[in-house]
Amino acid sequence: MKKLISTSLILALLAVAPIAGVHAGDKGKESERAKQESKANEKAEKEKEKAKEKEEKEKEKAEKEKEEAKEKAEKEKEKAEKEAEKAKEKAEKEAEKAKEKVEKVLEKAEKEAEKAKENAEKEAKKAKEELEKAAKKAEEDKKKAEEKAQKEIEKLQVEAKANANANVDYEAKKAAIQQAVQAKKELIDLRIQLKKNPVVTDELKAKYEELTSRLEQLSELQQALEVQKELLDRFYKPGDKKSFEKLGELYQKTGASGLKAFVNGKEVVMDVAPFREKGRALVPVRAVSASLNAEVEWKAETRVVEVVRGDKKIVLYLDSGEAEVNGQKVTLETKPVLKNGRVFLPLRFIGEALNTKVDYEEKGEIIIIEDEEAVDPVVEEEAEADADVEADAEAEAEADADVEADAEAEAEAEANAEAGTEADAEAAAAE
């Protein structure tokens, strides 16, 4: 029985052996495949690990760059904030300085305006007082002239009765004297009216022209000249050559010689007479300063004259044919001159360098300057004296009227004497 089992077992094993071999081969292949798969998996794992490491490195790098960029941005922001703060502080300081400067300028302007206002009020008050004084004196002189004329008429009437047989027309002479006196009175009234009138009109200008003409007809040439100056002072317009021609004629008739200068119709009063050299007018330094509203400085140690107005600076060298205008050299037709201790400058050159228009009227030898920036051109030393002369103009006119009345009276007296002599001669002949 045991033998039978063993045989059966052997046969069974033999039957199973080929299958086991097949299975063993399959297992070998599977093992090889598993190894390959394992290697592939390992490789994939390694690559995956590398990719992961690479990704982590890139991520780390990106985070680092991001952090650096953030730090850089923060630094730049901080720097920009500091610069902005500095700029703000600087702007605030500059604004404060500008504000202080503006406040100083405004304060200075207010002080100057207040001072100018006070000066204007003083001048207006003074002018009013002088005008009232002149008007009062003119009225008194007018009354005296009327009384004197009346006495002359009464005297003529007495003489006419005493010389009834004389061949003299006393009534005609009396009428002529009355007419002359009346004309003088009218002229005085008109001049007072013109002085008091602050409004500049064409009608007022026509009255001035009429007054000048009537004074000229009465041979009151000096008075006519003064009225013509007043006309120019009050009514001057750029290019008004006609008024200057008339002024020149009056200068010629009065025999006034030498150069005269006017700026915007106002006479430039000079303490030293200007003169010509090579056909060009030279005027004293102070006249340039006053007439053109410029700052003039004479540097004796270097013999240099500096003329400054606004943004223009003129440098002249004594006895030199060259000058400088804002640093640019120019050639002079006439050099500055030192005469009797006074410096004289070429007026036309300086005027044109300061953008003024300079013209010349041959009649009366008048230099005409048109300047938008000019002020009243009066030499300081003579300003007060000129104001007094102008204020008393009416009084002078009245005094002239008295002189003329005296002249008329003298003429009448001579005529009466001649008539009396003739009458005596006729009486003697009749005897």
VEXZAKE-845965 format. One record per residue (C-alpha): residue number from 1; x, z negated, y negated. Coordinates in steps of 0.2 Angstrom, whole numbers, plus 5000, padded with zeros to 4 digits. Each point is the difference from the previous one (the first is absolute). Layout:
N
rec nr: NUM&X: X&Z: Z&Y: Y
...
//
This chain:
431
rec nr: 1&X: 5000&Z: 5000&Y: 5000
rec nr: 2&X: 5014&Z: 4995&Y: 4989
rec nr: 3&X: 5009&Z: 5017&Y: 5004
rec nr: 4&X: 4984&Z: 5010&Y: 4996
rec nr: 5&X: 4999&Z: 4991&Y: 4983
rec nr: 6&X: 5018&Z: 5004&Y: 4996
rec nr: 7&X: 4998&Z: 5018&Y: 5005
rec nr: 8&X: 4985&Z: 5002&Y: 4989
rec nr: 9&X: 5009&Z: 4992&Y: 4986
rec nr: 10&X: 5014&Z: 5011&Y: 5002
rec nr: 11&X: 4989&Z: 5015&Y: 5000
rec nr: 12&X: 4991&Z: 4994&Y: 4985
rec nr: 13&X: 5016&Z: 4997&Y: 4991
rec nr: 14&X: 5006&Z: 5018&Y: 5004
rec nr: 15&X: 4983&Z: 5007&Y: 4994
rec nr: 16&X: 5002&Z: 4991&Y: 4984
rec nr: 17&X: 5018&Z: 5003&Y: 4997
rec nr: 18&X: 4998&Z: 5018&Y: 4992
rec nr: 19&X: 4987&Z: 4993&Y: 4988
rec nr: 20&X: 5012&Z: 4986&Y: 4995
rec nr: 21&X: 5014&Z: 5013&Y: 4997
rec nr: 22&X: 4988&Z: 5010&Y: 4989
rec nr: 23&X: 4995&Z: 4985&Y: 4991
rec nr: 24&X: 5018&Z: 4995&Y: 4998
rec nr: 25&X: 5004&Z: 5017&Y: 4992
rec nr: 26&X: 4986&Z: 4998&Y: 4988
rec nr: 27&X: 5005&Z: 4983&Y: 4995
rec nr: 28&X: 5018&Z: 5007&Y: 4996
rec nr: 29&X: 4992&Z: 5013&Y: 4989
rec nr: 30&X: 4989&Z: 4988&Y: 4992
rec nr: 31&X: 5015&Z: 4988&Y: 4997
rec nr: 32&X: 5009&Z: 5015&Y: 4992
rec nr: 33&X: 4985&Z: 5004&Y: 4989
rec nr: 34&X: 4998&Z: 4982&Y: 4996
rec nr: 35&X: 5018&Z: 4999&Y: 4995
rec nr: 36&X: 4998&Z: 5015&Y: 4989
rec nr: 37&X: 4985&Z: 4994&Y: 4993
rec nr: 38&X: 5008&Z: 4983&Y: 4997
rec nr: 39&X: 5015&Z: 5009&Y: 4992
rec nr: 40&X: 4988&Z: 5010&Y: 4989
rec nr: 41&X: 4990&Z: 4984&Y: 4996
rec nr: 42&X: 5016&Z: 4991&Y: 4996
rec nr: 43&X: 5006&Z: 5015&Y: 4989
rec nr: 44&X: 4983&Z: 5001&Y: 4992
rec nr: 45&X: 5001&Z: 4981&Y: 4997
rec nr: 46&X: 5017&Z: 5002&Y: 4993
rec nr: 47&X: 4994&Z: 5014&Y: 4989
rec nr: 48&X: 4985&Z: 4991&Y: 4995
rec nr: 49&X: 5011&Z: 4985&Y: 4997
rec nr: 50&X: 5012&Z: 5011&Y: 4989
rec nr: 51&X: 4985&Z: 5007&Y: 4991
rec nr: 52&X: 4993&Z: 4983&Y: 4997
rec nr: 53&X: 5017&Z: 4994&Y: 4994
rec nr: 54&X: 5002&Z: 5015&Y: 4989
rec nr: 55&X: 4982&Z: 4998&Y: 4993
rec nr: 56&X: 5004&Z: 4981&Y: 4997
rec nr: 57&X: 5016&Z: 5005&Y: 4991
rec nr: 58&X: 4991&Z: 5013&Y: 4990
rec nr: 59&X: 4987&Z: 4988&Y: 4996
rec nr: 60&X: 5013&Z: 4987&Y: 4996
rec nr: 61&X: 5009&Z: 5013&Y: 4989
rec nr: 62&X: 4984&Z: 5005&Y: 4992
rec nr: 63&X: 4995&Z: 4981&Y: 4996
rec nr: 64&X: 5018&Z: 4998&Y: 4994
rec nr: 65&X: 4999&Z: 5015&Y: 4988
rec nr: 66&X: 4982&Z: 4994&Y: 4995
rec nr: 67&X: 5007&Z: 4983&Y: 4996
rec nr: 68&X: 5015&Z: 5007&Y: 4991
rec nr: 69&X: 4988&Z: 5012&Y: 4990
rec nr: 70&X: 4989&Z: 4985&Y: 4996
rec nr: 71&X: 5015&Z: 4990&Y: 4994
rec nr: 72&X: 5006&Z: 5015&Y: 4990
rec nr: 73&X: 4983&Z: 5002&Y: 4993
rec nr: 74&X: 4999&Z: 4982&Y: 4995
rec nr: 75&X: 5017&Z: 5001&Y: 4992
rec nr: 76&X: 4995&Z: 5015&Y: 4990
rec nr: 77&X: 4984&Z: 4992&Y: 4996
rec nr: 78&X: 5009&Z: 4984&Y: 4994
rec nr: 79&X: 5013&Z: 5011&Y: 4990
rec nr: 80&X: 4986&Z: 5010&Y: 4992
rec nr: 81&X: 4991&Z: 4984&Y: 4996
rec nr: 82&X: 5016&Z: 4993&Y: 4992
rec nr: 83&X: 5002&Z: 5016&Y: 4990
rec nr: 84&X: 4982&Z: 5000&Y: 4995
rec nr: 85&X: 5002&Z: 4982&Y: 4994
rec nr: 86&X: 5016&Z: 5005&Y: 4991
rec nr: 87&X: 4991&Z: 5015&Y: 4992
rec nr: 88&X: 4985&Z: 4989&Y: 4995
rec nr: 89&X: 5011&Z: 4987&Y: 4992
rec nr: 90&X: 5010&Z: 5013&Y: 4991
rec nr: 91&X: 4984&Z: 5009&Y: 4994
rec nr: 92&X: 4993&Z: 4983&Y: 4995
rec nr: 93&X: 5016&Z: 4996&Y: 4990
rec nr: 94&X: 5000&Z: 5018&Y: 4992
rec nr: 95&X: 4982&Z: 4998&Y: 4996
rec nr: 96&X: 5003&Z: 4983&Y: 4992
rec nr: 97&X: 5014&Z: 5007&Y: 4990
rec nr: 98&X: 4990&Z: 5015&Y: 4995
rec nr: 99&X: 4986&Z: 4988&Y: 4995
rec nr: 100&X: 5012&Z: 4989&Y: 4990
rec nr: 101&X: 5007&Z: 5016&Y: 4991
rec nr: 102&X: 4982&Z: 5006&Y: 4996
rec nr: 103&X: 4995&Z: 4983&Y: 4994
rec nr: 104&X: 5016&Z: 5000&Y: 4989
rec nr: 105&X: 4996&Z: 5017&Y: 4993
rec nr: 106&X: 4982&Z: 4996&Y: 4997
rec nr: 107&X: 5005&Z: 4984&Y: 4991
rec nr: 108&X: 5013&Z: 5009&Y: 4990
rec nr: 109&X: 4987&Z: 5014&Y: 4996
rec nr: 110&X: 4987&Z: 4986&Y: 4995
rec nr: 111&X: 5013&Z: 4992&Y: 4989
rec nr: 112&X: 5004&Z: 5016&Y: 4992
rec nr: 113&X: 4982&Z: 5005&Y: 4998
rec nr: 114&X: 4996&Z: 4983&Y: 4992
rec nr: 115&X: 5015&Z: 5002&Y: 4989
rec nr: 116&X: 4995&Z: 5018&Y: 4995
rec nr: 117&X: 4982&Z: 4994&Y: 4997
rec nr: 118&X: 5007&Z: 4986&Y: 4989
rec nr: 119&X: 5011&Z: 5012&Y: 4990
rec nr: 120&X: 4986&Z: 5013&Y: 4999
rec nr: 121&X: 4988&Z: 4986&Y: 4993
rec nr: 122&X: 5014&Z: 4995&Y: 4988
rec nr: 123&X: 5003&Z: 5018&Y: 4994
rec nr: 124&X: 4981&Z: 5003&Y: 4999
rec nr: 125&X: 4998&Z: 4984&Y: 4989
rec nr: 126&X: 5015&Z: 5005&Y: 4990
rec nr: 127&X: 4994&Z: 5018&Y: 4997
rec nr: 128&X: 4983&Z: 4993&Y: 4996
rec nr: 129&X: 5007&Z: 4988&Y: 4987
rec nr: 130&X: 5011&Z: 5014&Y: 4993
rec nr: 131&X: 4986&Z: 5012&Y: 4999
rec nr: 132&X: 4989&Z: 4988&Y: 4992
rec nr: 133&X: 5014&Z: 4995&Y: 4988
rec nr: 134&X: 5003&Z: 5019&Y: 4996
rec nr: 135&X: 4982&Z: 5004&Y: 4998
rec nr: 136&X: 4998&Z: 4985&Y: 4988
rec nr: 137&X: 5015&Z: 5006&Y: 4990
rec nr: 138&X: 4993&Z: 5017&Y: 5000
rec nr: 139&X: 4984&Z: 4995&Y: 4994
rec nr: 140&X: 5008&Z: 4990&Y: 4986
rec nr: 141&X: 5011&Z: 5014&Y: 4995
rec nr: 142&X: 4985&Z: 5012&Y: 5001
rec nr: 143&X: 4991&Z: 4988&Y: 4988
rec nr: 144&X: 5015&Z: 5000&Y: 4988
rec nr: 145&X: 5002&Z: 5019&Y: 5001
rec nr: 146&X: 4981&Z: 5001&Y: 4995
rec nr: 147&X: 5003&Z: 4988&Y: 4986
rec nr: 148&X: 5015&Z: 5009&Y: 4994
rec nr: 149&X: 4991&Z: 5017&Y: 5001
rec nr: 150&X: 4986&Z: 4993&Y: 4990
rec nr: 151&X: 5012&Z: 4993&Y: 4987
rec nr: 152&X: 5008&Z: 5017&Y: 4999
rec nr: 153&X: 4983&Z: 5009&Y: 4998
rec nr: 154&X: 4995&Z: 4987&Y: 4986
rec nr: 155&X: 5017&Z: 5004&Y: 4992
rec nr: 156&X: 4997&Z: 5018&Y: 5001
rec nr: 157&X: 4983&Z: 4998&Y: 4992
rec nr: 158&X: 5008&Z: 4990&Y: 4986
rec nr: 159&X: 5013&Z: 5013&Y: 4998
rec nr: 160&X: 4988&Z: 5014&Y: 5001
rec nr: 161&X: 4990&Z: 4993&Y: 4985
rec nr: 162&X: 5015&Z: 4997&Y: 4990
rec nr: 163&X: 5006&Z: 5018&Y: 5003
rec nr: 164&X: 4983&Z: 5009&Y: 4999
rec nr: 165&X: 5008&Z: 5014&Y: 4990
rec nr: 166&X: 5014&Z: 5003&Y: 5013
rec nr: 167&X: 4999&Z: 5015&Y: 5011
rec nr: 168&X: 5001&Z: 4990&Y: 5017
rec nr: 169&X: 4987&Z: 5000&Y: 5014
rec nr: 170&X: 4999&Z: 4981&Y: 5003
rec nr: 171&X: 4984&Z: 5001&Y: 5010
rec nr: 172&X: 5009&Z: 5012&Y: 5012
rec nr: 173&X: 5015&Z: 4989&Y: 5001
rec nr: 174&X: 4989&Z: 4985&Y: 5003
rec nr: 175&X: 4991&Z: 5008&Y: 5014
rec nr: 176&X: 5017&Z: 5005&Y: 5008
rec nr: 177&X: 5006&Z: 4982&Y: 5000
rec nr: 178&X: 4983&Z: 4994&Y: 5007
rec nr: 179&X: 5001&Z: 5013&Y: 5013
rec nr: 180&X: 5018&Z: 4995&Y: 5005
rec nr: 181&X: 4996&Z: 4982&Y: 5000
rec nr: 182&X: 4984&Z: 5003&Y: 5011
rec nr: 183&X: 5011&Z: 5011&Y: 5012
rec nr: 184&X: 5012&Z: 4986&Y: 5001
rec nr: 185&X: 4986&Z: 4987&Y: 5004
rec nr: 186&X: 4993&Z: 5011&Y: 5013
rec nr: 187&X: 5017&Z: 5003&Y: 5009
rec nr: 188&X: 5003&Z: 4981&Y: 5000
rec nr: 189&X: 4982&Z: 4997&Y: 5007
rec nr: 190&X: 5003&Z: 5013&Y: 5013
rec nr: 191&X: 5017&Z: 4993&Y: 5005
rec nr: 192&X: 4993&Z: 4982&Y: 5002
rec nr: 193&X: 4986&Z: 5007&Y: 5010
rec nr: 194&X: 5012&Z: 5010&Y: 5012
rec nr: 195&X: 5011&Z: 4985&Y: 5002
rec nr: 196&X: 4985&Z: 4989&Y: 5005
rec nr: 197&X: 4993&Z: 5013&Y: 5012
rec nr: 198&X: 5007&Z: 4996&Y: 5018
rec nr: 199&X: 4990&Z: 5015&Y: 5008
rec nr: 200&X: 5010&Z: 5016&Y: 5001
rec nr: 201&X: 4989&Z: 5015&Y: 4997
rec nr: 202&X: 5002&Z: 5018&Y: 4994
rec nr: 203&X: 4990&Z: 4996&Y: 4985
rec nr: 204&X: 5012&Z: 4986&Y: 4996
rec nr: 205&X: 5015&Z: 5012&Y: 5002
rec nr: 206&X: 4991&Z: 5012&Y: 4988
rec nr: 207&X: 4999&Z: 4987&Y: 4987
rec nr: 208&X: 5019&Z: 4996&Y: 5002
rec nr: 209&X: 5004&Z: 5018&Y: 4998
rec nr: 210&X: 4988&Z: 5001&Y: 4984
rec nr: 211&X: 5009&Z: 4984&Y: 4993
rec nr: 212&X: 5017&Z: 5008&Y: 5003
rec nr: 213&X: 4994&Z: 5016&Y: 4991
rec nr: 214&X: 4993&Z: 4991&Y: 4985
rec nr: 215&X: 5015&Z: 4989&Y: 4998
rec nr: 216&X: 5011&Z: 5016&Y: 5001
rec nr: 217&X: 4989&Z: 5008&Y: 4986
rec nr: 218&X: 5002&Z: 4985&Y: 4989
rec nr: 219&X: 5019&Z: 5002&Y: 5003
rec nr: 220&X: 5000&Z: 4983&Y: 5009
rec nr: 221&X: 5012&Z: 5007&Y: 5013
rec nr: 222&X: 5007&Z: 4983&Y: 5006
rec nr: 223&X: 4983&Z: 4994&Y: 5003
rec nr: 224&X: 4995&Z: 5016&Y: 5009
rec nr: 225&X: 5015&Z: 4998&Y: 5011
rec nr: 226&X: 4995&Z: 4983&Y: 5005
rec nr: 227&X: 4982&Z: 5005&Y: 5004
rec nr: 228&X: 5007&Z: 5015&Y: 5010
rec nr: 229&X: 5011&Z: 4987&Y: 5010
rec nr: 230&X: 4984&Z: 4989&Y: 5003
rec nr: 231&X: 4991&Z: 5016&Y: 5006
rec nr: 232&X: 5013&Z: 5004&Y: 5013
rec nr: 233&X: 5001&Z: 4982&Y: 5005
rec nr: 234&X: 4982&Z: 4998&Y: 5004
rec nr: 235&X: 4995&Z: 5018&Y: 5005
rec nr: 236&X: 5015&Z: 5008&Y: 5008
rec nr: 237&X: 4998&Z: 5010&Y: 5016
rec nr: 238&X: 5014&Z: 5009&Y: 5009
rec nr: 239&X: 5004&Z: 5017&Y: 4993
rec nr: 240&X: 4992&Z: 4996&Y: 4983
rec nr: 241&X: 5013&Z: 5011&Y: 4990
rec nr: 242&X: 4988&Z: 5003&Y: 4985
rec nr: 243&X: 5000&Z: 4981&Y: 4995
rec nr: 244&X: 5019&Z: 5000&Y: 5001
rec nr: 245&X: 5002&Z: 5016&Y: 4990
rec nr: 246&X: 4989&Z: 4992&Y: 4986
rec nr: 247&X: 5011&Z: 4984&Y: 5001
rec nr: 248&X: 5016&Z: 5011&Y: 4999
rec nr: 249&X: 4993&Z: 5009&Y: 4984
rec nr: 250&X: 4996&Z: 4983&Y: 4992
rec nr: 251&X: 5018&Z: 4994&Y: 5004
rec nr: 252&X: 5007&Z: 5016&Y: 4992
rec nr: 253&X: 4989&Z: 4997&Y: 4984
rec nr: 254&X: 5005&Z: 4982&Y: 4999
rec nr: 255&X: 5018&Z: 5005&Y: 5002
rec nr: 256&X: 5003&Z: 4989&Y: 5015
rec nr: 257&X: 5016&Z: 5006&Y: 5009
rec nr: 258&X: 5008&Z: 4996&Y: 5016
rec nr: 259&X: 4994&Z: 4999&Y: 5018
rec nr: 260&X: 4983&Z: 4991&Y: 5005
rec nr: 261&X: 4994&Z: 4996&Y: 5017
rec nr: 262&X: 4982&Z: 4997&Y: 5007
rec nr: 263&X: 4995&Z: 4995&Y: 5017
rec nr: 264&X: 4982&Z: 5004&Y: 5004
rec nr: 265&X: 4996&Z: 5001&Y: 4982
rec nr: 266&X: 5008&Z: 4983&Y: 4995
rec nr: 267&X: 5015&Z: 5000&Y: 4989
rec nr: 268&X: 5016&Z: 4994&Y: 5007
rec nr: 269&X: 5007&Z: 4988&Y: 4987
rec nr: 270&X: 5019&Z: 4999&Y: 5000
rec nr: 271&X: 5011&Z: 4988&Y: 4991
rec nr: 272&X: 5014&Z: 5013&Y: 5000
rec nr: 273&X: 4997&Z: 5018&Y: 4996
rec nr: 274&X: 5002&Z: 5013&Y: 5014
rec nr: 275&X: 5011&Z: 5015&Y: 4997
rec nr: 276&X: 5003&Z: 5017&Y: 5008
rec nr: 277&X: 5016&Z: 5005&Y: 5009
rec nr: 278&X: 5001&Z: 5018&Y: 5007
rec nr: 279&X: 4982&Z: 5003&Y: 4996
rec nr: 280&X: 4995&Z: 4985&Y: 5011
rec nr: 281&X: 4992&Z: 4984&Y: 4994
rec nr: 282&X: 5009&Z: 4983&Y: 5003
rec nr: 283&X: 4990&Z: 4984&Y: 4997
rec nr: 284&X: 5006&Z: 4982&Y: 5001
rec nr: 285&X: 4999&Z: 4991&Y: 5017
rec nr: 286&X: 4986&Z: 4988&Y: 4994
rec nr: 287&X: 4989&Z: 5014&Y: 4995
rec nr: 288&X: 5001&Z: 5007&Y: 5017
rec nr: 289&X: 4996&Z: 4983&Y: 5008
rec nr: 290&X: 4985&Z: 4998&Y: 4988
rec nr: 291&X: 4993&Z: 5018&Y: 5000
rec nr: 292&X: 5001&Z: 5004&Y: 5018
rec nr: 293&X: 4997&Z: 4982&Y: 5007
rec nr: 294&X: 5016&Z: 5000&Y: 5009
rec nr: 295&X: 5014&Z: 4987&Y: 5004
rec nr: 296&X: 5016&Z: 5005&Y: 4991
rec nr: 297&X: 5016&Z: 4991&Y: 5003
rec nr: 298&X: 5017&Z: 5003&Y: 4991
rec nr: 299&X: 5015&Z: 4995&Y: 5010
rec nr: 300&X: 5014&Z: 4999&Y: 4987
rec nr: 301&X: 5014&Z: 4996&Y: 5012
rec nr: 302&X: 4997&Z: 5016&Y: 5010
rec nr: 303&X: 4992&Z: 5010&Y: 4985
rec nr: 304&X: 4985&Z: 5004&Y: 5011
rec nr: 305&X: 4982&Z: 5001&Y: 4996
rec nr: 306&X: 4986&Z: 4997&Y: 5013
rec nr: 307&X: 4982&Z: 5005&Y: 4997
rec nr: 308&X: 4988&Z: 4994&Y: 5013
rec nr: 309&X: 4981&Z: 5003&Y: 5001
rec nr: 310&X: 4990&Z: 4999&Y: 5016
rec nr: 311&X: 5009&Z: 5009&Y: 5014
rec nr: 312&X: 5011&Z: 5010&Y: 4988
rec nr: 313&X: 5018&Z: 4994&Y: 4995
rec nr: 314&X: 5011&Z: 5010&Y: 4988
rec nr: 315&X: 5018&Z: 4996&Y: 4998
rec nr: 316&X: 5009&Z: 5007&Y: 4985
rec nr: 317&X: 5019&Z: 4998&Y: 4996
rec nr: 318&X: 5005&Z: 4999&Y: 4982
rec nr: 319&X: 5010&Z: 5016&Y: 4994
rec nr: 320&X: 4996&Z: 5008&Y: 5018
rec nr: 321&X: 4991&Z: 5017&Y: 5002
rec nr: 322&X: 4993&Z: 4993&Y: 5017
rec nr: 323&X: 4986&Z: 4988&Y: 5004
rec nr: 324&X: 4992&Z: 4994&Y: 5016
rec nr: 325&X: 4981&Z: 5001&Y: 5004
rec nr: 326&X: 4996&Z: 4989&Y: 5015
rec nr: 327&X: 5018&Z: 5003&Y: 5006
rec nr: 328&X: 5000&Z: 5019&Y: 4998
rec nr: 329&X: 5013&Z: 5006&Y: 4987
rec nr: 330&X: 4993&Z: 5011&Y: 4986
rec nr: 331&X: 5009&Z: 5009&Y: 4985
rec nr: 332&X: 4995&Z: 4995&Y: 4983
rec nr: 333&X: 4999&Z: 5012&Y: 4985
rec nr: 334&X: 5003&Z: 4985&Y: 4988
rec nr: 335&X: 5010&Z: 4984&Y: 5004
rec nr: 336&X: 4995&Z: 4983&Y: 4995
rec nr: 337&X: 5009&Z: 4994&Y: 4984
rec nr: 338&X: 5006&Z: 4984&Y: 4993
rec nr: 339&X: 4998&Z: 5000&Y: 4981
rec nr: 340&X: 5002&Z: 4986&Y: 4988
rec nr: 341&X: 4999&Z: 4987&Y: 5015
rec nr: 342&X: 4984&Z: 5008&Y: 5006
rec nr: 343&X: 4997&Z: 5010&Y: 5016
rec nr: 344&X: 4990&Z: 5016&Y: 4998
rec nr: 345&X: 4992&Z: 5009&Y: 5015
rec nr: 346&X: 4994&Z: 5018&Y: 5002
rec nr: 347&X: 4981&Z: 4998&Y: 4999
rec nr: 348&X: 4995&Z: 5016&Y: 5008
rec nr: 349&X: 5010&Z: 4998&Y: 5015
rec nr: 350&X: 4995&Z: 4982&Y: 5003
rec nr: 351&X: 4981&Z: 5004&Y: 4997
rec nr: 352&X: 5000&Z: 5015&Y: 5012
rec nr: 353&X: 5010&Z: 4990&Y: 5013
rec nr: 354&X: 4986&Z: 4987&Y: 4999
rec nr: 355&X: 4987&Z: 5013&Y: 5003
rec nr: 356&X: 4994&Z: 5001&Y: 4981
rec nr: 357&X: 4996&Z: 5016&Y: 4991
rec nr: 358&X: 5011&Z: 5002&Y: 4984
rec nr: 359&X: 4996&Z: 5013&Y: 4986
rec nr: 360&X: 5005&Z: 5003&Y: 4982
rec nr: 361&X: 4991&Z: 5004&Y: 4984
rec nr: 362&X: 5012&Z: 5008&Y: 4988
rec nr: 363&X: 4989&Z: 4996&Y: 4985
rec nr: 364&X: 5005&Z: 4982&Y: 4996
rec nr: 365&X: 5013&Z: 5000&Y: 5014
rec nr: 366&X: 4988&Z: 4991&Y: 5012
rec nr: 367&X: 5005&Z: 4996&Y: 5018
rec nr: 368&X: 4984&Z: 4999&Y: 5011
rec nr: 369&X: 4999&Z: 4991&Y: 5016
rec nr: 370&X: 4986&Z: 4999&Y: 5012
rec nr: 371&X: 5001&Z: 4986&Y: 5013
rec nr: 372&X: 4987&Z: 4993&Y: 5011
rec nr: 373&X: 5010&Z: 4983&Y: 5002
rec nr: 374&X: 5004&Z: 4997&Y: 4982
rec nr: 375&X: 4995&Z: 4985&Y: 4990
rec nr: 376&X: 4999&Z: 4997&Y: 4981
rec nr: 377&X: 5017&Z: 5006&Y: 4995
rec nr: 378&X: 5005&Z: 4988&Y: 4986
rec nr: 379&X: 5017&Z: 4991&Y: 4998
rec nr: 380&X: 4997&Z: 4982&Y: 5002
rec nr: 381&X: 5009&Z: 4995&Y: 4984
rec nr: 382&X: 4989&Z: 5011&Y: 4990
rec nr: 383&X: 4983&Z: 4998&Y: 5009
rec nr: 384&X: 4994&Z: 4986&Y: 4989
rec nr: 385&X: 5005&Z: 5008&Y: 4984
rec nr: 386&X: 4992&Z: 5016&Y: 5006
rec nr: 387&X: 4984&Z: 4991&Y: 5004
rec nr: 388&X: 5000&Z: 4992&Y: 4982
rec nr: 389&X: 5002&Z: 5017&Y: 4992
rec nr: 390&X: 4986&Z: 5008&Y: 5010
rec nr: 391&X: 4989&Z: 4985&Y: 4996
rec nr: 392&X: 5003&Z: 5002&Y: 4982
rec nr: 393&X: 4998&Z: 5019&Y: 5000
rec nr: 394&X: 4983&Z: 4999&Y: 4991
rec nr: 395&X: 5008&Z: 4989&Y: 4986
rec nr: 396&X: 5014&Z: 5012&Y: 4997
rec nr: 397&X: 4987&Z: 5014&Y: 4999
rec nr: 398&X: 4991&Z: 4990&Y: 4986
rec nr: 399&X: 5016&Z: 4997&Y: 4991
rec nr: 400&X: 5003&Z: 5018&Y: 5000
rec nr: 401&X: 4983&Z: 5003&Y: 4993
rec nr: 402&X: 5004&Z: 4988&Y: 4986
rec nr: 403&X: 5016&Z: 5009&Y: 4996
rec nr: 404&X: 4991&Z: 5017&Y: 5000
rec nr: 405&X: 4987&Z: 4992&Y: 4988
rec nr: 406&X: 5014&Z: 4994&Y: 4989
rec nr: 407&X: 5007&Z: 5018&Y: 5000
rec nr: 408&X: 4983&Z: 5007&Y: 4995
rec nr: 409&X: 4999&Z: 4987&Y: 4986
rec nr: 410&X: 5017&Z: 5005&Y: 4994
rec nr: 411&X: 4996&Z: 5018&Y: 5000
rec nr: 412&X: 4984&Z: 4997&Y: 4990
rec nr: 413&X: 5009&Z: 4989&Y: 4988
rec nr: 414&X: 5013&Z: 5014&Y: 4997
rec nr: 415&X: 4985&Z: 5013&Y: 4998
rec nr: 416&X: 4992&Z: 4988&Y: 4987
rec nr: 417&X: 5016&Z: 4998&Y: 4991
rec nr: 418&X: 5002&Z: 5019&Y: 4999
rec nr: 419&X: 4982&Z: 5002&Y: 4994
rec nr: 420&X: 5003&Z: 4987&Y: 4987
rec nr: 421&X: 5015&Z: 5008&Y: 4993
rec nr: 422&X: 4991&Z: 5017&Y: 5000
rec nr: 423&X: 4986&Z: 4992&Y: 4990
rec nr: 424&X: 5012&Z: 4992&Y: 4988
rec nr: 425&X: 5009&Z: 5017&Y: 4998
rec nr: 426&X: 4983&Z: 5009&Y: 4996
rec nr: 427&X: 4995&Z: 4986&Y: 4988
rec nr: 428&X: 5016&Z: 5002&Y: 4991
rec nr: 429&X: 4999&Z: 5019&Y: 4999
rec nr: 430&X: 4982&Z: 4998&Y: 4993
rec nr: 431&X: 5006&Z: 4989&Y: 4986
//
